[in-house]
Amino acid sequence: MPYFIVTIDYIKPIDEVELHTPAHREFLAGLQQRGLLLASGPFVPRTGGMLLMQAESLEQADAALDHDPFRQHEVARYQLREWAPKLGLERLQ
């Protein structure tokens, strides 16, 4: 199954982002339980974050993010890219 890197860039002030952060993290925990999310975390400094996902297709990964509170409340912009790891792949399986 392909891997996807998702970069999240905040487009609203951090105080508005923080209003939705608990729901965003709960949403991500659900993606992890479904096997779609492998890792996630904020950038330092906190201007956004990154997700490492595994899905059947880019479309499936993108559709899964439609219910993310950050996306629903338009506090962040998402960029999804398929990623083909060559070195260290054994650590991801």
C-alpha positions as CSV (number, residue, x, y, z in Angstrom):
1,M,0.0,0.0,0.0
2,P,1.4,3.4,-0.9
3,Y,2.7,6.0,1.6
4,F,1.7,9.6,1.7
5,I,3.3,12.6,3.3
6,V,0.8,15.3,4.3
7,T,2.1,18.7,5.2
8,I,-0.2,21.0,7.1
9,D,0.3,24.7,7.1
10,Y,-1.7,26.9,9.4
11,I,-3.5,29.8,7.6
12,K,-5.1,31.3,10.7
13,P,-3.5,32.7,13.9
14,I,-2.3,30.0,16.4
15,D,-4.9,30.9,19.0
16,E,-7.6,30.0,16.5
17,V,-5.7,26.8,15.6
18,E,-5.5,25.8,19.3
19,L,-9.3,26.0,19.6
20,H,-9.5,23.1,17.2
21,T,-6.3,21.2,18.3
22,P,-8.0,18.7,20.7
23,A,-10.6,17.7,18.1
24,H,-7.9,17.5,15.5
25,R,-5.8,15.1,17.6
26,E,-8.9,13.0,18.4
27,F,-9.6,12.8,14.7
28,L,-6.0,11.7,14.0
29,A,-6.3,9.0,16.7
30,G,-9.2,7.6,14.8
31,L,-7.2,7.5,11.6
32,Q,-4.4,5.7,13.4
33,Q,-6.9,3.1,14.7
34,R,-8.1,2.6,11.1
35,G,-4.5,1.9,10.0
36,L,-4.3,5.1,7.8
37,L,-2.1,7.2,10.0
38,L,1.5,6.0,10.9
39,A,2.8,9.1,12.5
40,S,2.0,12.8,13.1
41,G,3.2,15.8,14.8
42,P,3.7,19.6,14.8
43,F,6.6,21.5,13.3
44,V,8.9,23.4,15.5
45,P,8.2,26.3,15.6
46,R,4.5,25.5,15.4
47,T,3.5,26.7,12.0
48,G,1.8,23.5,11.0
49,G,2.6,19.8,11.0
50,M,3.1,16.6,9.1
51,L,1.4,13.3,8.8
52,L,2.7,10.0,7.4
53,M,-0.2,8.1,6.0
54,Q,-0.7,4.8,4.2
55,A,-3.7,4.4,2.0
56,E,-4.9,2.6,-1.2
57,S,-4.6,5.9,-3.2
58,L,-4.0,9.6,-2.9
59,E,-7.8,10.1,-3.3
60,Q,-8.5,7.8,-0.3
61,A,-5.9,9.6,1.9
62,D,-7.3,13.0,0.9
63,A,-10.9,12.0,1.4
64,A,-10.0,10.6,4.9
65,L,-8.8,14.1,5.8
66,D,-12.1,15.7,4.9
67,H,-13.4,15.3,8.4
68,D,-10.3,16.8,10.1
69,P,-11.5,19.7,12.2
70,F,-8.6,21.8,11.0
71,R,-9.8,21.4,7.4
72,Q,-13.5,21.8,8.3
73,H,-12.8,25.0,10.2
74,E,-10.4,26.2,7.5
75,V,-7.5,26.9,9.8
76,A,-5.0,24.9,7.8
77,R,-4.0,24.1,4.2
78,Y,-3.0,20.6,3.3
79,Q,-0.6,19.3,0.7
80,L,-0.5,15.5,0.0
81,R,2.3,13.8,-1.9
82,E,2.8,10.1,-2.6
83,W,6.1,9.0,-1.1
84,A,8.2,6.0,-2.2
85,P,10.7,5.2,0.6
86,K,13.7,3.2,-0.4
87,L,15.9,3.2,2.6
88,G,14.5,2.2,6.0
89,L,11.3,0.7,4.6
90,E,11.7,-2.3,6.8
91,R,11.1,0.0,9.8
92,L,7.7,1.1,8.5
93,Q,6.3,-2.4,8.0
